[in-house]
Amino acid sequence: MRHLTSLKELSKSEILELLDLADNFIDSEGFIRRDPLFPDKKVVNIFCEPSTRTKISFEIAASNLGCQIIDFDLSSSSLEKGETLKDTIDNLAKMNINLCVLRHKDSVIHELIDQTDSMVFISGGEGSISHPSQGLLDIMTVRHKKDLDNSNILIVGDLDHSRVFQSFIDGMANFDSKITLCGPKELCKDVIDSSNLDYEEDLNKALKGQDVVMALRIQHERFEDKKNLDKESYLSNYQINNEKLQIANDDCIVMHPGPVNQGIEISEDVYNSANSVILDQVANGVAMRMAILIKYLSQ
Ligand code: CP
């Protein structure tokens, strides 16, 4: 049984198949098509960290496919009484739940996969490590506007804490676009040390010739130590605003996985501009999660 915890697990042809399948669910007017393929399948979303987009889009995707969706509310579950996640999963497996979307701050998904042989696991976000469904919907969004093999893509912001960034570069490793990284060294030092992608500290230089700019949220909740991060300095050096965006190519698209710290990573006018595909990412997320559920429920 296969599970989805990282885009490193997927071949290029599997990624392309998922992109094509997801596109098939979007009609000519941009609405998502329903297809009740799995009336006998039960899907549970267990989100041990907050979520709006991922949790709700997996729920809609499962509903569009005719699945039974099990509402797992963490705060009213027996996890609150001290039951372990391992025991929780054992109990849900006995209730014949077929697939679990799991978000957790730690890498617990791998142990749960090892202990359970009747349930498929899809990561809905694993600490700072991986967010594969987000990576796929981001690649889908780029492909709607740009050539995956021939684009200049800039990723800006809090790289060290971003699972979205990790999954995006894992998936994009299958294509020939040029990816450049940018952000304050304080938020990028681990990635600079571990990645062979180009890093440019100066956003004004980094933006030249870019076709895609992806801004990432500053994830204060994942800071292990207090960073000496000055808001005004971040705004003047790293915020994607109209003035900065003029440096990139005219038709450069602006992405952000959300949630956005409004007025920090991106200015309001850029967020609302014709260059912004941020809400397209959200809409594409439903179709992509339908494609993911089809692939992993069809085993
Ligand atoms: N992009 C993303 O994962 O958003 P949520 O945290 O709202 O799911």
Residues whose N, C-alpha, C, O or C-beta is under 5 A from the ligand:
A	BS01	CP	P50 S51 T52 R53 T54 K55 P257 G258 P259
